[in-house]
Amino acid sequence: GGLQRTMPATALAGVLAAASMAGIPLFFGFVAKEQFYDGVRVSAFPGVWTALLVTLSVVASMCLGGAGFVAGIAPFRGRLTPAPAPHDVPRAMWLGPLILGGAGLLLGIVPGLASGPISLAGEAVTGAPAGLPLALWQGFTTTLLLSILTLGGAVVLFTYRARVWRLAWP
């Protein structure tokens, strides 16, 4: 079924957070994942170690994306079940997550807004100027292919989560 309509603000906050955590394009999680993959791909490790790190990074990101979908979408899908007076939680409980989810969308669309503070933080830690500026679109690259693979894997993990759960916890 579709998303339930009894908790619209909470559901919207969950969906926005899940989309960013999964690294869906137009969300800041996508921009961050692309930067992370670029950093791992150009690491100073010898060839086989870089390949292993890239593979582990993609698998970990698939798991994070799948977990984001489970936490941010699964609770709001399906049929309504009889419950005493379903209602959204108090505003104080959904407003913060909704603001953060909205910020993830805004910074995904206009990542340059976060480039300055992130560059300053990176330079403070490493002592060297930051590398590439944050951008939503870096072109058709190997990193984009890794992101597509990651998103596909996250969707598969979410779709088959019950089967994966049974395999992990027989």
MIZABA-225912 format. One record per residue: residue in one letter; x, y, z of N, C-alpha, C, O, CB in turn. Coordinates in steps of 0.2 Angstrom, whole numbers. Glycine has a CB too. Layout:
BEGIN
 aa    nX    nY    nZ   caX   caY   caZ    cX    cY    cZ    oX    oY    oZ   cbX   cbY   cbZ
  A     X     Y     Z     X     Y     Z     X     Y     Z     X     Y     Z     X     Y     Z
...
! end
This chain:
BEGIN
 aa    nX    nY    nZ   caX   caY   caZ    cX    cY    cZ    oX    oY    oZ   cbX   cbY   cbZ
  G     4    -6     0     0     0     0     4     6     0    10     6     0    -5     0     6
  G     1    12     0     4    18     0     6    21     7     5    17    12     0    24    -4
  L     9    26     7    10    29    14     4    31    17    -1    33    15    15    36    13
  Q     4    29    24    -2    31    28    -3    38    29     2    42    28    -1    27    35
  R    -9    40    30   -11    47    30   -12    49    37   -14    55    38   -17    49    26
  T   -11    45    42   -13    47    49    -7    51    52    -8    54    57   -14    41    53
  M    -1    51    50     5    54    53     9    58    47    14    56    46     9    49    57
  P     6    62    44     9    65    38    15    69    39    20    68    36     4    70    34
  A    16    73    45    22    76    46    28    72    48    33    72    46    21    82    51
  T    26    67    52    31    62    54    33    58    48    39    56    47    28    57    60
  A    28    56    44    30    52    38    35    56    33    39    53    30    24    49    34
  L    33    62    32    37    66    28    44    67    30    49    67    27    34    73    27
  A    45    68    37    51    69    40    55    62    39    61    62    37    51    70    47
  G    52    56    40    55    50    39    57    49    32    63    46    31    51    44    41
  V    53    50    27    55    49    20    61    54    18    65    52    14    49    51    16
  L    61    60    20    66    65    18    73    62    21    78    62    18    65    72    21
  A    73    60    27    79    57    31    81    51    27    87    50    26    78    56    38
  A    76    47    25    78    40    22    81    42    15    86    38    13    72    36    21
  A    78    46    12    81    48     5    88    51     5    92    49     1    76    53     2
  S    89    55    10    96    57    11   101    52    13   107    51    10    96    63    16
  M    99    48    18   103    43    20   105    37    15   110    35    15   100    39    26
  A   100    36    11   101    32     5   105    35    -1   108    31    -5    94    29     2
  G   106    41     0   110    44    -6   106    45   -12   109    45   -17   116    40    -7
  I   100    47   -12    96    48   -18    98    55   -20    99    60   -17    89    48   -16
  P    99    56   -27   101    62   -30    96    68   -28    90    66   -27   101    62   -37
  L    98    74   -27    95    80   -25    95    80   -17    92    85   -15    88    80   -27
  F    98    75   -14    99    76    -7   106    76    -5   110    74    -8    95    70    -3
  F   107    79     1   114    80     3   118    74     4   124    73     3   115    85     9
  G   114    69     6   117    62     7   121    60     1   126    56     1   112    57    10
  F   118    61    -5   120    59   -12   127    63   -13   132    60   -15   115    61   -17
  V   127    70   -11   133    74   -12   139    71    -8   144    70   -10   132    81   -11
  A   137    70    -1   142    67     3   145    60     1   151    59     2   139    67    10
  K   140    56    -1   142    49    -3   147    50    -9   152    46   -10   136    45    -5
  E   145    54   -14   150    55   -20   157    58   -18   162    55   -20   147    60   -25
  Q   157    62   -13   163    65   -10   167    59    -7   173    58    -8   162    71    -6
  F   164    55    -3   167    50     0   170    45    -4   176    43    -4   162    46     5
  Y   166    43   -10   168    38   -14   174    41   -18   179    37   -20   163    36   -19
  D   174    47   -20   180    50   -23   186    50   -19   191    48   -21   178    58   -25
  G   185    51   -13   191    51    -8   194    44    -7   200    43    -7   189    54    -1
  V   189    39    -7   192    32    -6   195    30   -13   201    27   -13   186    27    -5
  R   192    32   -19   195    30   -25   202    33   -26   206    30   -30   190    32   -31
  V   203    39   -24   210    42   -25   215    41   -19   220    45   -19   209    49   -27
  S   213    36   -15   217    36    -9   224    33   -11   226    31   -16   214    30    -4
  A   229    34    -6   236    32    -8   238    25    -7   243    23    -7   240    37    -3
  F   233    21    -5   234    14    -4   235    11   -11   233    13   -16   228    10    -1
  P   239     5   -11   241     1   -17   234    -1   -20   229    -2   -17   246    -4   -16
  G   234    -3   -27   229    -5   -31   224    -9   -27   218    -8   -27   231    -7   -37
  V   226   -15   -25   221   -20   -22   218   -17   -16   212   -19   -15   225   -27   -21
  W   221   -14   -12   218   -11    -6   213    -6    -8   208    -5    -4   224    -8    -1
  T   215    -2   -13   210     3   -15   203     0   -17   198     2   -15   212     8   -20
  A   204    -5   -21   198    -9   -24   194   -12   -18   188   -12   -18   200   -14   -28
  L   198   -15   -13   194   -17    -7   191   -12    -3   185   -13    -1   199   -21    -3
  L   194    -6    -2   191    -1     1   185     2    -2   180     3     1   196     5     3
  V   185     2    -9   179     5   -13   174    -1   -12   168     1   -11   181     5   -20
  T   175    -7   -13   170   -12   -12   167   -12    -5   161   -12    -5   173   -19   -13
  L   171   -12     0   168   -11     7   164    -5     8   159    -5    11   174   -12    12
  S   166     1     5   162     7     5   156     6     2   151     9     5   166    13     2
  V   155     3    -4   149     2    -7   144    -2    -3   138    -1    -3   150     0   -15
  V   147    -8    -1   143   -12     3   140    -9     9   134   -10    11   147   -19     5
  A   144    -5    13   142    -2    19   137     3    17   132     4    21   148     1    22
  S   138     7    12   133    12    10   126     9     8   121    12     9   136    16     4
  M   127     3     4   120    -1     3   117    -2     9   111    -1    10   122    -7    -1
  C   120    -5    14   117    -7    21   114     0    24   109    -1    27   122   -10    25
  L   118     5    24   115    11    27   109    14    23   104    16    26   121    17    27
  G   109    13    17   103    15    13    97    11    14    92    13    15   105    15     5
  G    98     4    14    93     0    16    90     1    23    84     1    24    95    -7    16
  A    95     2    28    93     4    35    89    10    35    84    11    39    99     4    39
  G    91    15    31    87    22    30    80    21    28    75    23    30    91    26    26
  F    79    16    23    73    15    20    68    11    25    62    13    26    73    11    14
  V    71     6    29    68     3    34    65     8    40    60     7    42    72    -3    37
  A    70    12    42    68    17    47    63    22    45    59    25    49    74    19    50
  G    64    25    39    61    31    37    55    30    32    51    34    31    65    35    33
  I    54    24    30    48    22    25    44    17    28    38    17    28    51    21    18
  A    47    11    30    43     5    31    38     6    37    32     4    36    48     0    34
  P    39    11    42    34    11    47    28    15    44    22    14    47    37    15    53
  F    28    18    39    23    22    36    19    19    30    15    22    27    25    29    34
  R    21    13    28    19     9    22    14     4    25    14     2    31    24     6    18
  G     9     2    20     5    -3    22    -2    -1    24    -4     5    23     8    -7    28
  R    -6    -5    25   -13    -4    27   -14    -1    34   -10    -3    38   -17   -10    26
  L   -19     3    35   -20     5    41   -23     0    46   -27    -4    43   -25    11    41
  T   -21    -1    52   -23    -6    56   -27    -2    61   -26     3    63   -18   -10    59
  P   -33    -5    64   -37    -2    69   -33     0    75   -29    -4    78   -43    -7    71
  A   -33     6    77   -29     8    83   -34    14    86   -38    17    83   -22    11    81
  P   -33    15    92   -37    20    95   -34    27    93   -29    29    94   -36    19   103
  A   -39    30    90   -38    37    88   -31    39    85   -27    42    88   -39    42    94
  P   -29    36    79   -22    38    76   -21    45    75   -26    48    73   -21    34    70
  H   -16    48    77   -14    55    76    -7    56    75    -3    51    77   -17    59    82
  D    -5    61    73     2    63    72     5    65    79     1    67    84     3    69    67
  V    11    64    80    14    65    87    14    73    88    13    77    83    22    62    87
  P    16    75    94    16    82    95    21    86    90    26    83    88    18    84   102
  R    20    92    88    24    96    84    32    96    86    36    95    82    22   103    83
  A    33    96    93    40    96    95    43    90    93    50    90    93    40    97   103
  M    40    84    92    43    78    90    45    77    83    49    74    81    39    72    92
  W    41    80    78    42    80    71    45    86    68    48    85    62    36    78    68
  L    45    92    71    48    98    68    55    97    67    57    99    62    46   104    73
  G    59    95    72    66    95    71    68    90    65    72    92    61    69    92    78
  P    66    84    65    67    79    60    65    82    53    68    81    48    64    73    61
  L    59    86    53    57    88    47    62    94    44    63    94    38    50    91    47
  I    64    98    49    69   103    47    75   100    44    78   103    39    70   108    53
  L    78    95    48    84    92    46    83    89    39    87    89    35    86    87    51
  G    77    85    38    76    82    31    75    88    26    78    86    20    70    78    32
  G    72    93    27    72    99    23    79   102    21    80   103    15    67   104    25
  A    83   102    26    90   105    25    94   100    21    98   102    17    93   106    32
  G    93    93    22    96    88    18    94    89    10    98    88     6    94    81    20
  L    88    91     9    85    92     2    88    99    -1    91    99    -6    78    92     2
  L    88   104     3    91   111     1    98   110     0   100   113    -5    89   116     7
  L   102   107     4   109   107     3   111   102    -2   116   102    -5   113   105    10
  G   106    97    -4   107    93    -9   107    96   -16   110    95   -21   103    87    -9
  I   102   101   -16   100   105   -22   105   110   -23   108   112   -29    93   108   -22
  V   107   113   -18   112   119   -18   118   117   -13   119   120    -8   109   126   -16
  P   122   112   -15   127   110   -10   133   115    -9   136   115    -4   131   104   -13
  G   133   120   -13   138   126   -12   137   129    -5   142   132    -3   138   131   -18
  L   131   129    -3   129   132     4   133   129     9   135   132    14   122   132     5
  A   135   123     9   139   119    14   146   119    12   150   117    17   136   112    15
  S   148   121     6   155   120     4   160   124     9   165   122    11   156   123    -3
  G   158   130    11   163   134    15   164   131    22   170   130    23   160   141    16
  P   159   130    26   160   127    32   163   120    32   168   119    36   153   127    36
  I   162   116    27   165   110    27   172   110    25   176   107    27   161   105    22
  S   174   115    20   181   116    18   185   119    24   190   116    25   181   121    12
  L   182   123    28   185   126    34   187   120    39   192   120    42   181   132    37
  A   182   116    40   183   111    45   188   106    42   192   104    46   176   107    46
  G   188   104    36   193   100    33   200   102    33   205    99    35   191    98    26
  E   200   109    32   207   112    32   209   112    39   215   112    41   207   119    29
  A   205   113    44   207   114    51   210   107    54   214   107    58   201   116    56
  V   207   102    51   209    95    53   215    93    49   220    90    53   203    90    52
  T   216    94    43   221    91    39   227    96    38   232    94    37   219    89    32
  G   225   103    39   230   108    38   231   109    30   236   114    29   237   106    41
  A   228   106    26   228   107    19   222   110    16   216   108    19   231   101    15
  P   222   114    11   216   116     8   211   110     5   214   105     3   217   121     2
  A   205   111     6   200   106     4   201   104    -4   203   109    -8   193   107     5
  G   199    98    -6   199    96   -13   194    99   -17   193   105   -17   199    89   -13
  L   190    95   -20   184    97   -24   179   101   -20   177    99   -15   181    91   -28
  P   176   106   -23   170   109   -20   164   104   -21   164   100   -25   169   116   -23
  L   160   105   -16   154   101   -16   149   103   -22   148   109   -24   150   102   -10
  A   147    98   -26   143    99   -31   138    93   -32   139    88   -31   147   100   -38
  L   132    95   -34   127    90   -35   129    85   -41   128    79   -41   120    93   -36
  W   131    88   -47   133    85   -53   140    85   -54   143    91   -55   129    87   -58
  Q   144    80   -54   151    79   -56   152    76   -63   157    76   -65   155    75   -51
  G   146    75   -66   146    72   -73   146    64   -73   145    61   -67   153    74   -77
  F   146    61   -79   146    54   -79   153    51   -77   157    51   -81   144    51   -86
  T   153    48   -71   160    46   -69   159    39   -66   154    37   -65   163    51   -63
  T   165    36   -64   165    30   -60   162    31   -54   158    26   -51   172    28   -59
  T   162    36   -50   159    38   -44   152    38   -45   148    35   -40   161    44   -41
  L   149    41   -50   142    40   -51   139    33   -52   134    31   -50   140    45   -58
  L   143    29   -56   141    22   -57   141    18   -50   137    14   -49   146    19   -61
  L   146    20   -45   146    17   -39   140    19   -35   137    15   -31   152    19   -35
  S   138    26   -36   132    28   -32   126    25   -35   121    23   -31   131    36   -33
  I   125    23   -41   119    20   -44   119    13   -42   114    10   -40   120    20   -52
  L   125     9   -41   125     3   -39   123     3   -31   120    -2   -29   133     0   -39
  T   126     8   -28   124     8   -21   116     9   -20   113     5   -16   127    14   -17
  L   113    13   -23   106    14   -23   102     8   -25    97     6   -21   104    20   -27
  G   104     5   -30   101    -1   -32   102    -7   -27    97   -10   -25   104    -4   -39
  G   107    -7   -24   108   -12   -18   104   -10   -12   101   -15    -9   116   -12   -16
  A   103    -4   -11    99    -2    -5    92    -4    -6    89    -6    -1   100     6    -3
  V    90    -3   -12    83    -4   -14    82   -12   -13    77   -14   -11    81    -2   -21
  V    86   -16   -16    86   -23   -15    86   -25    -8    82   -29    -6    92   -26   -19
  L    90   -22    -4    90   -24     3    84   -22     6    81   -26    11    96   -21     7
  F    81   -17     5    75   -15     8    69   -19     5    65   -21     9    73    -7     6
  T    69   -21    -1    64   -25    -4    64   -32    -1    58   -35     1    64   -25   -11
  Y    70   -35     0    70   -41     3    73   -42    10    76   -46    12    75   -45    -2
  R    71   -36    14    73   -36    21    71   -42    25    75   -44    29    71   -29    24
  A    65   -44    24    63   -50    28    67   -56    27    69   -60    32    56   -52    27
  R    69   -57    21    73   -63    19    80   -62    21    83   -67    24    73   -64    11
  V    83   -56    21    90   -54    23    90   -55    31    95   -58    33    92   -47    21
  W    85   -53    34    84   -53    41    85   -61    44    88   -63    48    78   -50    44
  R    81   -65    40    81   -72    42    88   -75    41    90   -80    44    75   -76    37
  L    91   -73    35    98   -76    34   103   -74    40   107   -77    42   100   -73    27
  A   102   -67    42   106   -65    47   105   -68    54   110   -69    58   106   -57    47
  W    99   -69    55    96   -71    62    92   -77    61    86   -77    62    93   -65    66
  P    95   -83    59    91   -89    58    87   -91    64    83   -96    64    95   -95    56
! end
